[in-house]
Structures are given as C-alpha cells and as structure tokens.
Amino acid sequence: MKLSARYEQTSCRLVLEGFPDLSAGQGDQALGILTGWSLALAGRPELEGRREHLVALLQVVLPYARHLLSGAPRPFGTAETPVVIAPQGTGHELLVRSSLPDTPPLSLQLDDAELADLVRCLDQLRLDDRVRVPLELPTPQPLKRSELRHRQPLRRRLAAPATGLAALALGSFLALLLPTPKPTTAPPAATPATPARPVTPG
C-alpha cells in the first residue's frame, strides 16, 4: 500500500511518497521506504530527487537557519554535496545539484519568509512519527566562540583585555611608589676575651 506525507506552508509544499517497511515491524501506516519526494516553492520549478537529496536538504537548511537566528550566518554544503545554501545579499541562495548527467545545478533565491516556510516544512517532516525513513540528521552543535565573537560590539570585546592591561599597569606603578627597604647591618660579633696567664713566682 503506497503512502504519502504532505507538509504545507504559505509558500512551500513538501510531499514524500513510499511504502511501509513491514519487514522492520513498523506497521502499515508508517512510511519506511522512500520512493520519491517533491518540493514546490511559490513561483519556482518543482524539485524532485532521491533520498540523498532530501537528506542533504535537511542537513544544510536546518543548521543554516539555526546559525542565521543566532546572528552568525554562514554557508552550508560544499562543492561535493547535492545541496548548498548560503547568504545572498538580503536573502538566501539554495543551490541544488541534479544527479542526472549534463544537468546544470538549479539556483533558487529565497527571502526570509520563504526560508522560514521551508524550515517549518522540514521541521514537520523531522518530527513526524509516521516517517520512519533513516534521515541521518546531524546532532546540533553549540556555536563556536569565533562564530559568536563578532556579535559583540568592538568596545565590549576589547573591555576585558583593556581592563587586564590597566590593572597590570596600575599594579606596576604602585609597586614603584613603595619605598625600598634599606638593608640592616648586623652589629660586629664580640671577640671573646683571652684569659690572662697566671704568673709563676721565680
């Protein structure tokens, strides 16, 4: 029995199709074998792909959105991955590479609202208990210190090292103001008296 799962937002529609994996004991209402999927974005060509394209879409779009919300946007995906997303001006560029030979990659320009709709659809898929297809999602990692550093104003970033240098300079200056203790001279050691030799009468 063929199954489908549909997730829709204002400018995005994601549809998965497949069959239950009865050999894994998932039940006849769980989509365990993915046969195809499609993604329709408003005013764009409909995307279709294999499982690796769906996995790549999840692996780059969700962490990209997380970094974007944290104020540290950066590209996700490489020249070897099927999907790449990166900041583009005031929007975002989603690049999808086809697995068919001699097919140029498809570049989609998304604004913030369209990206938010895409993220909501992918989140609905990720949290759907009916979909039992292994999607190999990466574990969310905390942002690196270097990725958060630029979010702080320059004055705030320089405050800690400047305070440390000022404290060091002040400590050195106060140390120079302290009087240098004079060395104390010990009194000369007393010479023991030599006992007088007794005079023997002649």
C-alpha positions as CSV (number, residue, x, y, z in Angstrom):
1,M,0.0,0.0,0.0
2,K,1.5,3.3,-1.1
3,L,1.7,6.1,1.5
4,S,2.3,9.8,1.3
5,A,3.1,12.5,3.8
6,R,2.4,16.2,2.9
7,Y,3.7,19.3,4.7
8,E,2.5,22.7,3.6
9,Q,3.1,26.3,4.4
10,T,2.2,29.5,2.7
11,S,5.0,29.4,0.0
12,C,6.2,25.8,0.4
13,R,4.8,22.3,-0.1
14,L,6.8,19.1,0.7
15,V,5.5,15.7,-0.3
16,L,7.0,12.3,0.5
17,E,5.9,9.0,-1.1
18,G,6.8,5.5,-0.2
19,F,5.7,2.2,1.3
20,P,5.7,0.8,4.8
21,D,8.6,-1.4,5.7
22,L,6.8,-4.4,7.1
23,S,10.0,-6.4,7.4
24,A,11.1,-3.9,10.1
25,G,7.9,-4.2,12.0
26,Q,6.9,-0.6,11.5
27,G,3.2,-1.1,10.8
28,D,1.3,-0.5,7.7
29,Q,0.8,3.3,8.4
30,A,4.5,4.1,8.7
31,L,6.4,5.3,5.7
32,G,9.6,3.3,6.0
33,I,10.7,3.0,2.4
34,L,11.0,6.3,0.5
35,T,10.3,6.1,-3.3
36,G,10.3,9.8,-4.1
37,W,9.7,13.3,-2.8
38,S,8.9,16.7,-4.3
39,L,9.3,20.2,-3.1
40,A,7.3,23.1,-4.5
41,L,8.2,26.7,-3.7
42,A,6.0,29.5,-4.8
43,G,6.9,30.7,-8.3
44,R,9.8,28.2,-8.7
45,P,10.2,24.9,-10.6
46,E,9.1,21.9,-8.6
47,L,12.1,19.9,-7.2
48,E,12.2,16.1,-7.2
49,G,15.0,13.9,-6.1
50,R,16.3,10.8,-4.4
51,R,16.7,10.1,-0.7
52,E,20.2,11.6,-0.6
53,H,18.9,14.9,-1.9
54,L,16.3,15.0,0.8
55,V,18.9,14.1,3.5
56,A,21.2,16.8,2.1
57,L,18.4,19.4,2.2
58,L,17.8,18.6,5.9
59,Q,21.5,18.6,6.7
60,V,22.2,22.1,5.3
61,V,19.0,24.1,5.7
62,L,18.2,23.3,9.3
63,P,21.7,24.2,10.7
64,Y,21.8,27.2,8.3
65,A,18.6,28.5,9.8
66,R,19.9,27.9,13.3
67,H,23.1,29.9,12.6
68,L,21.0,32.6,11.0
69,L,18.8,33.0,14.1
70,S,22.0,33.1,16.3
71,G,23.3,36.0,14.3
72,A,26.2,34.0,12.7
73,P,25.1,33.2,9.2
74,R,27.5,31.2,7.0
75,P,27.2,28.8,4.0
76,F,26.4,25.1,4.5
77,G,27.3,22.5,2.0
78,T,30.3,22.1,-0.3
79,A,31.0,21.6,-4.0
80,E,30.6,17.8,-3.5
81,T,27.2,17.9,-1.7
82,P,23.9,17.8,-3.6
83,V,22.5,20.9,-1.8
84,V,24.2,24.1,-0.8
85,I,22.7,27.1,1.0
86,A,24.4,30.5,1.6
87,P,23.6,34.1,2.3
88,Q,23.0,36.1,-0.8
89,G,22.5,39.9,-0.4
90,T,19.4,40.4,1.8
91,G,18.2,36.8,1.0
92,H,19.5,33.3,0.7
93,E,20.6,31.2,-2.3
94,L,19.6,27.5,-2.4
95,L,21.7,25.6,-4.9
96,V,20.5,22.1,-5.8
97,R,22.7,19.8,-8.0
98,S,21.0,17.1,-10.1
99,S,22.1,13.5,-10.1
100,L,21.4,13.4,-13.8
101,P,24.4,13.9,-16.1
102,D,24.8,17.1,-18.1
103,T,22.2,18.9,-15.9
104,P,23.3,22.3,-14.6
105,P,22.6,23.0,-10.9
106,L,19.4,24.9,-10.0
107,S,19.8,28.1,-8.1
108,L,16.8,29.4,-6.1
109,Q,16.7,32.8,-4.4
110,L,14.7,32.8,-1.2
111,D,13.7,35.7,1.0
112,D,13.3,35.3,4.8
113,A,9.7,34.4,4.7
114,E,10.2,31.6,2.1
115,L,13.2,30.3,4.0
116,A,11.0,30.2,7.2
117,D,8.3,28.3,5.4
118,L,10.9,25.8,4.1
119,V,12.3,25.3,7.6
120,R,8.8,24.7,9.0
121,C,8.1,22.0,6.4
122,L,11.4,20.3,7.1
123,D,10.8,20.5,10.9
124,Q,7.3,18.9,10.4
125,L,9.0,16.1,8.5
126,R,11.7,15.7,11.1
127,L,9.1,15.4,13.9
128,D,6.6,13.3,12.1
129,D,6.3,9.9,13.8
130,R,4.8,8.4,10.6
131,V,8.1,8.8,8.7
132,R,10.5,6.1,9.7
133,V,13.0,6.6,6.9
134,P,16.5,7.0,8.4
135,L,17.4,10.6,7.5
136,E,20.8,10.7,9.3
137,L,20.4,14.2,10.7
138,P,23.5,15.7,12.3
139,T,23.4,16.3,16.1
140,P,23.0,20.1,16.8
141,Q,26.3,21.5,18.0
142,P,26.9,24.7,20.0
143,L,28.2,27.6,18.1
144,K,32.0,28.1,18.2
145,R,33.4,31.1,20.1
146,S,34.7,32.5,16.9
147,E,31.2,32.5,15.4
148,L,29.8,34.4,18.4
149,R,32.7,36.8,18.8
150,H,31.6,39.2,16.0
151,R,28.1,39.6,17.6
152,Q,29.5,41.6,20.5
153,P,30.4,45.3,19.9
154,L,34.0,46.1,19.5
155,R,34.0,48.1,22.7
156,R,32.7,45.1,24.6
157,R,35.2,42.7,23.1
158,L,38.1,45.0,24.0
159,A,36.8,45.7,27.5
160,A,38.2,42.5,29.1
161,P,41.8,42.8,27.7
162,A,41.9,46.5,28.3
163,T,40.8,46.1,31.9
164,G,43.6,43.4,32.4
165,L,46.3,45.7,31.0
166,A,45.1,48.6,33.1
167,A,45.2,46.5,36.2
168,L,48.7,45.3,35.4
169,A,49.9,48.9,34.7
170,L,48.4,50.2,37.9
171,G,49.9,47.4,39.9
172,S,53.4,48.1,38.4
173,F,53.0,51.8,39.1
174,L,52.0,51.3,42.8
175,A,54.9,48.9,43.2
176,L,57.3,51.6,42.0
177,L,55.9,54.1,44.6
178,L,56.6,51.8,47.6
179,P,59.9,52.8,49.4
180,T,62.7,50.3,49.0
181,P,63.6,48.9,52.4
182,K,67.2,49.6,53.5
183,P,69.4,46.7,54.3
184,T,70.0,46.3,58.0
185,T,73.7,46.0,59.2
186,A,74.3,43.5,61.9
187,P,76.5,44.6,64.9
188,P,80.0,43.2,64.9
189,A,80.3,40.0,66.7
190,A,82.0,40.3,70.2
191,T,85.5,38.8,70.4
192,P,85.8,36.5,73.4
193,A,88.3,37.7,76.0
194,T,91.6,35.8,76.3
195,P,92.1,34.7,79.9
196,A,95.3,36.0,81.5
197,R,98.1,33.6,82.0
198,P,99.0,33.1,85.6
199,V,102.4,34.5,86.7
200,T,104.6,31.9,88.4
201,P,106.8,33.3,91.1
202,G,110.5,32.9,90.4
